[in-house]
């Protein structure tokens, strides 16, 4: 189909045929979007979820996704899973305690057969959401701190409408997930009507969104403070000396009160800290605003990728300073040893689900630069075993070693003891999982969580025997700096 075509796919006759075999049939139309951006599409269409990508912080990724409405929603709280469907009566179709809620998610998504046809983008429908750090307790015996912010352990949504912006073709594909088997009366025509409504929204003038949050710049408050964090670093170093652990990723939290529409915070973060994984996820009960540099795992077909990040320096004030810091980072024995250890941990995680002999490091220890920091990054590739799926992969890789430590289980035990409170979304994963099995996910770092008008941030540092406590404390501040700046710059102090 050419972009100029106004054809809605599939045709009504093709839809009726497909609806006899599939319970979800994507109905779509691709239109020109020469003057649109992912932000304009999100604002015009009153989106709930926005996924963008700035590769290596410099080049716009090909696809961006704007999702609207909730066809289905999956909520995880401890061992309880709740699944709601908008068009079901009653809307709650499953609510129960379970040993591993991911098994229920696998079964639920497995019950949804979705037609895939040639012109559709790589992600044309499926779930968008997050798993929090404490979801690791579903597959590992780890202690969970009792103090927390009452976050869900996971929220996943199947959107009603997906708008996929293609930066290469300068087009938007409007996709409506229509009900198929058993075919609902007028499902196809309703989907066509929705597509035309979204075309009108895109053709309309740009709305005048709130550019700033009116009010004083919020004061960020540390959860524990410098003294406690440095004490935690010393505790980790002592445990390393005793041989209990090799590395631990210790984090600290910050919070501030924010009021009004938080979308200007996303706009400020996107402008100030472009990253491979940019997201604005509004679940209603909480909002995630993120600019994560780090992939957790990605699956296309049977190919698996992961990109561990370990090793950090602040950005230099001049090009010369910046290059010197990059050389220093690459030459630092501590940073290199820590990075190599976490690359090995990533290889071991993939080894649990990959075809024997398929794991390879294809890009080792490159420097990637972001607004406030630079990192050492490697890429590990593997082939997923024939009898394994993305849920097996998540179980093997979650949470990332770069957010826990090595050995992973003991590191998570120490984190629970020293930090003393639940991490929530931080250190977990934000992802989309398509009906076709494609997965793209990032580690939930450089992320602001907004709940009940509180903006919450966490940032961490990898602790090894050679760690300098003051340096590790400053590293957490460097990592959080882009988030602090986004919140501050999104506020307008009454014109002052």
Beta strands, then each sheet from edge to edge (+ up, - down):
strand 1: 24-32
strand 2: 49-52
strand 3: 54-55
strand 4: 59-60
strand 5: 63-68
strand 6: 72-77
strand 7: 80-85
strand 8: 92-97
strand 9: 114-115
strand 10: 126-131
strand 11: 154-158
strand 12: 161-166
strand 13: 171-179
strand 14: 213-214
strand 15: 221-222
strand 16: 247-257
strand 17: 277-282
strand 18: 287-292
strand 19: 295-300
strand 20: 303-306
strand 21: 309-314
strand 22: 360-369
strand 23: 373-383
strand 24: 405-406
strand 25: 429-434
strand 26: 439-443
strand 27: 447-451
strand 28: 454-463
strand 29: 491-492
sheet 1: 9+ 1+ 13- 12+ 5- 2+ 17- 18+ 27- 28+ 16- 15+
sheet 2: 9+ 1+ 13- 12+ 5- 2+ 17- 18+ 27- 28+ 16- 24+
sheet 3: 3+ 4-
sheet 4: 8+ 7- 6+ 11- 10+ 25- 26+ 19- 20+ 23- 21+
sheet 5: 8+ 7- 6+ 11- 10+ 25- 26+ 19- 20+ 23- 22+
sheet 6: 14+ 29+
end
